[in-house]
Amino acid sequence: MPLETLSVVQAVRDIQRGSAVVVQLGSQGRIVNQHPGWAATTYTVEFGPMPGSSAPGGVVTLVGLTDGDVRPAHRSVDGDVPAAW
């Protein structure tokens, strides 16, 4: 079952573009678009800076991520969306 647009997800691995890691394992993002295909659904996901990180940065948008790249983010006990969003 595909993940829903606007749902909060987290990276299940380091995601690289070339030799650079652009999204670290566990980083949280939000699905902003779905791209259904005959073999699988891919997603466009926006990732923000890691909470508590001192590294400067803005939003990173990646297109073409799959269920092997992201999974639903865990919610807190009270059901709130993680603090990054």
Rosetta silent file (secondary structure, phi, psi, omega in degrees, C-alpha in Angstrom):
SEQUENCE: MPLETLSVVQAVRDIQRGSAVVVQLGSQGRIVNQHPGWAATTYTVEFGPMPGSSAPGGVVTLVGLTDGDVRPAHRSVDGDVPAAW
SCORE:     score description
SCORE:     0.000 S_00000001
   1 L     0.000  128.593 -177.963    0.000    0.000    0.000 S_00000001
   2 L   -66.252  152.367  173.436    1.531    3.358   -0.987 S_00000001
   3 L   -72.583  151.041 -176.346    2.422    5.982    1.582 S_00000001
   4 L   -86.958  146.995  174.029    0.084    8.979    1.616 S_00000001
   5 L   -59.875  140.589 -178.508    0.950   12.444    0.362 S_00000001
   6 L    75.509    2.657  175.621    1.851   14.799    3.249 S_00000001
   7 L   -77.086  150.373  179.565    2.675   11.906    5.575 S_00000001
   8 E   -86.348  131.846 -178.431    5.839   12.204    7.661 S_00000001
   9 E  -130.158  169.217  173.303    8.522    9.656    6.798 S_00000001
  10 E  -134.398  150.990 -179.566   12.090    8.896    7.748 S_00000001
  11 E   -71.311  133.337  179.596   15.038    7.705    5.708 S_00000001
  12 L   -94.094    0.414  177.461   15.819    4.014    6.201 S_00000001
  13 L  -161.502  166.936  170.752   19.369    4.448    4.889 S_00000001
  14 L   -66.205  132.698  179.280   21.830    7.157    3.926 S_00000001
  15 E  -107.272  123.798 -175.955   20.651    8.542    0.584 S_00000001
  16 E  -111.351  151.421  167.847   23.420    9.572   -1.773 S_00000001
  17 E  -128.159  111.250 -170.678   23.616   11.584   -4.961 S_00000001
  18 L    69.729 -133.146 -179.905   26.981   10.834   -6.520 S_00000001
  19 L   -96.105   -2.962 -176.896   29.473   10.362   -3.696 S_00000001
  20 E   -93.214  135.357  172.457   27.776   12.845   -1.336 S_00000001
  21 E   -82.115  117.154 -178.382   25.325   11.783    1.371 S_00000001
  22 E   -99.158  -23.118  176.580   22.440   14.243    1.014 S_00000001
  23 E  -138.579  126.343 -178.788   20.076   12.659    3.562 S_00000001
  24 L   -86.606  152.879  173.998   21.260   10.731    6.601 S_00000001
  25 L   -47.556  130.237  177.504   19.711    7.572    8.005 S_00000001
  26 L    88.860   -8.367  178.555   16.793    8.544   10.263 S_00000001
  27 L   -62.736  141.751 -178.438   16.267   12.013    8.796 S_00000001
  28 E  -100.555  143.759  179.171   12.617   13.006    8.753 S_00000001
  29 E  -146.996 -176.332 -179.866   10.781   14.399    5.784 S_00000001
  30 E  -131.911  132.956  176.916    7.346   14.825    4.291 S_00000001
  31 E   -71.361  124.101 -179.521    5.968   13.243    1.128 S_00000001
  32 E  -109.083  -12.034  178.071    4.902   16.059   -1.187 S_00000001
  33 E  -162.599  150.567  174.399    3.966   14.018   -4.266 S_00000001
  34 E  -114.162  147.285  177.649    3.383   10.430   -5.424 S_00000001
  35 E  -129.596   87.926 -179.337    4.333    9.020   -8.798 S_00000001
  36 E   -66.767  140.026  177.410    2.437    5.760   -9.427 S_00000001
  37 L  -136.104  174.522 -176.867    4.051    3.433  -11.929 S_00000001
  38 L   -71.303  -28.468 -178.434    3.418   -0.031  -13.282 S_00000001
  39 L   -97.029  -36.888 -176.385    6.102   -1.608  -11.081 S_00000001
  40 L  -163.749  166.248  173.218    6.043    0.611   -7.980 S_00000001
  41 E   -96.630  134.768  173.047    5.103    3.990   -6.597 S_00000001
  42 E  -112.015  164.505 -172.439    7.868    6.533   -6.177 S_00000001
  43 E  -131.514  149.921  165.633    7.748    9.645   -4.041 S_00000001
  44 E  -100.980  124.690 -174.960    8.959   13.220   -3.953 S_00000001
  45 E  -127.271  134.546  173.767   10.068   13.903   -0.384 S_00000001
  46 E   -99.538  125.035  176.617   11.191   17.125    1.300 S_00000001
  47 E  -110.418  135.063  175.735   13.740   16.668    4.079 S_00000001
  48 L   -99.082  177.751  177.538   14.548   19.454    6.544 S_00000001
  49 L   -63.149  149.210  178.557   17.655   19.908    8.678 S_00000001
  50 L   -66.028  134.570  177.022   18.159   17.337   11.433 S_00000001
  51 L   -59.755  136.213  179.007   16.865   18.581   14.813 S_00000001
  52 L    82.119   -1.993 -179.586   19.793   19.568   17.025 S_00000001
  53 L   -79.331  139.493  177.131   22.182   19.729   14.087 S_00000001
  54 L   -92.242   -5.343 -179.019   24.619   22.624   14.008 S_00000001
  55 L   -73.125  134.662  176.698   25.152   22.229   10.266 S_00000001
  56 L   -69.772  152.331  177.144   23.587   24.972    8.153 S_00000001
  57 L   168.330  162.177  178.900   21.064   23.852    5.621 S_00000001
  58 L  -120.119 -147.643 -179.545   17.630   24.201    4.239 S_00000001
  59 L   -86.731  136.156  174.690   15.133   21.865    2.700 S_00000001
  60 E  -110.824  125.128  178.593   16.349   19.103    0.379 S_00000001
  61 E  -109.232  124.070  179.945   13.776   17.791   -2.110 S_00000001
  62 E  -118.618  135.125  179.962   14.395   14.372   -3.641 S_00000001
  63 E  -108.693  141.363  173.936   12.366   12.850   -6.469 S_00000001
  64 E    92.849   17.893  177.585   12.095    9.133   -7.187 S_00000001
  65 E   -77.072  152.638 -177.800   12.394    7.681   -3.683 S_00000001
  66 L  -120.788 -179.913  175.956   10.826    4.277   -3.039 S_00000001
  67 L   -62.225  -20.556  175.730    9.574    2.248   -0.083 S_00000001
  68 L   -78.224  -10.577 -179.829   13.171    1.017    0.191 S_00000001
  69 L  -102.256  -33.681 -176.051   14.320    4.579    0.897 S_00000001
  70 E  -135.219  156.530  174.390   11.676    5.829    3.359 S_00000001
  71 E  -141.802  162.949  178.770    9.194    4.461    5.877 S_00000001
  72 E   -57.795  138.282  178.508    6.498    6.081    8.017 S_00000001
  73 L   -75.611  147.775  176.234    8.033    8.083   10.875 S_00000001
  74 L   -73.304  139.353  176.771    7.283    7.012   14.399 S_00000001
  75 L   -96.360  157.303  177.258    4.934    9.281   16.232 S_00000001
  76 L   -70.263  171.367 -178.314    5.332   10.236   19.861 S_00000001
  77 L   -58.132  -35.769 -178.600    3.163    8.649   22.539 S_00000001
  78 L   -86.450    3.704  174.228    0.673   11.519   22.372 S_00000001
  79 L    88.439    3.010 -179.686    0.414   11.225   18.569 S_00000001
  80 L   -69.935  151.798  172.700    2.200   14.464   17.679 S_00000001
  81 L   -69.307  143.607  179.185    4.145   14.789   14.478 S_00000001
  82 L   -51.620  151.605 -171.227    7.908   14.762   15.181 S_00000001
  83 L   -57.916  -27.136 -177.944    9.367   18.132   16.180 S_00000001
  84 L   -64.469  -20.410 -177.793   11.146   18.676   12.854 S_00000001
  85 L  -121.708    0.000    0.000    7.768   19.226   11.177 S_00000001
